[in-house]
Amino acid sequence: MEYKVAPSLLAADFTRLGEQVHEIEEAGAPYLHLDVMDGAFVPSISFGMPVLASIKPAVKQVIDTHLMITEPIRYVEAFAEAGADVAIVDLDIEEAKKTAKELAEKTGRKVIAIQTDCTDKEQVDAMVKQVVEEFGGLDFCHNNAGICINAPAEEMTYEQWLKVMNINLNGIFLTDIAAGKYMLENGGGSIINTASMSAHIVNVPQPQCAYNASKAGVIQLTKSLAIEWAKRGVRVNSISPGYIGTELTLNSPTLIPLIEKWNEMAPMGRMGKPEELEAICVYLAGDASSFTTGSDIVVDGAFTCF
Ligand SMILES: NC(=O)c1ccc[n+]([C@@H]2O[C@H](COP(=O)([O-])OP(=O)(O)OC[C@H]3O[C@@H](n4cnc5c(N)ncnc54)[C@H](O)[C@@H]3O)[C@@H](O)[C@H]2O)c1
């Protein structure tokens, strides 16, 4: 990786900073790392952490078990642009294929779609094997598949409970283990599991006990694997989004009537946008987060703060 480093700058001289950024861009450097020094040339603030640059050497292959985005192209595109080959994995193969095709055409990277039921161990193991065979390795895996069934606890059937647990928790366990095993034996890697703010609070007014319990389980699973694998090069983190406008929320007849209520309760008065989760996923994937493992990063517009 070739970096161009801007020479030391006086902290107050932001005009000069702009000029230097421009000069370096003109010189054709792919990434910038800028250090701001104070007048005595003592390093004070460092910014411009080259998050995308840090991915490039670390993440060449990505598994993303479903994209948590209504415009899926955006988040995965960041990885592809950073030089990653990407596997988009979903039960819904048509959507995954469409996204893969668009992304491959746009970025020139290898992007494949693989149909997998994340609750089926054989399918998950075969999926990881296929990714490794087609890409020559696996550096990063984002386990994002998840469902929610709303029903009062005393009316929820055992089948409903099991379905949520199977996809949201058992599916993550299976994929973490399949990807993690490969990474442990092949130089390490980074895994993100999608939890939820529902792991931290009980959402109201909708009753969703199975979802809440499954997501709390995701966080403890994440921390457990992070500890077990900490010295062996595999980092495992989770993200806990607040309400985000996706297929799950915007197109569900049972949830649409609740959106106004959620927005009234939300400190920012709105739901999050899928792209507001992108940078955190990109950060957790690469070497910029090399000391971050076992963390759960809440991105909820302060919903869980009160
Ligand atoms: N949207 C939100 O407000 C929100 C908030 C917090 C957390 N989350 C979590 O984010 C993740 C993505 O949610 P979303 O809003 O994009 O949901 P979504 O309904 O748009 O997508 C869920 C995806 O999971 C896939 N899936 C379902 N069962 C599967 C299985 N057995 N195997 C493989 N794939 C399967 C579906 O095909 C679908 O593409 C989920 O884990 C969800 O719990 C969502």
The ligand as a Gaussian input file, in Angstrom:
#p B3LYP/6-31G(d) Opt

LIG

0 1
 N      -34.509000      -2.670000       9.739000
 C      -34.353000      -2.398000      11.018000
 O      -34.984000      -1.494000      11.574000
 C      -33.360000      -3.195000      11.827000
 C      -33.001000      -2.703000      13.082000
 C      -32.079000      -3.415000      13.834000
 C      -31.536000      -4.590000      13.348000
 N      -31.935000      -5.046000      12.137000
 C      -31.337000      -6.296000      11.677000
 O      -30.661000      -6.071000      10.461000
 C      -30.632000      -7.254000       9.674000
 C      -31.162000      -6.975000       8.284000
 O      -32.461000      -6.481000       8.410000
 P      -33.270000      -5.790000       7.240000
 O      -34.036000      -4.702000       7.863000
 O      -32.393000      -5.493000       6.078000
 O      -34.265000      -6.979000       6.908000
 P      -34.887000      -7.493000       5.534000
 O      -36.173000      -8.173000       5.854000
 O      -34.883000      -6.425000       4.519000
 O      -33.855000      -8.590000       5.109000
 C      -33.704000      -9.801000       5.786000
 C      -32.989000     -10.717000       4.814000
 O      -32.694000     -11.936000       5.465000
 C      -32.860000     -12.938000       4.501000
 N      -33.162000     -14.210000       5.154000
 C      -34.275000     -14.537000       5.845000
 N      -34.203000     -15.805000       6.244000
 C      -33.022000     -16.291000       5.816000
 C      -32.363000     -17.552000       5.928000
 N      -32.916000     -18.580000       6.582000
 N      -31.153000     -17.679000       5.348000
 C      -30.579000     -16.671000       4.683000
 N      -31.134000     -15.450000       4.545000
 C      -32.353000     -15.272000       5.115000
 C      -34.059000     -12.500000       3.661000
 O      -34.082000     -13.130000       2.410000
 C      -33.808000     -11.021000       3.556000
 O      -33.050000     -10.714000       2.408000
 C      -31.472000      -8.271000      10.434000
 O      -30.634000      -9.097000      11.192000
 C      -32.328000      -7.398000      11.341000
 O      -32.761000      -8.074000      12.476000
 C      -32.831000      -4.383000      11.351000

